[in-house]
Amino acid sequence: MEQSLIEFRLTRAEALVLFDWLVRFDASDATMTLDKAEQKVLWLLEGALEKRLVEILAPNYDDILAEARRDVSASMGE
């Protein structure tokens, strides 16, 4: 299979929400049902987000994440 790159865009709020979900999923027993390829892709995605999101190191990360969740929900009309 040809190895071409696929790029996509997320808002910072969307990236924070996705990152938090990936971290929680990775820490759960649900990862036991993944095959090696699925696990690798999730780790790659989590690592790529971790490199870009300085907010995850902020002492008020929980507040930042809560605001990000509100922003994402609001953009869906909720």
Buried (B, 14 or more C-beta within 10 A) or exposed (E): EEEEEEEEEBEEBBBBBBBBEBBEEBEEEEEEEBEEEEEEEBEEEBEEBEEEBEBBEEEEBEEBBEBBBEBBEEEEEE
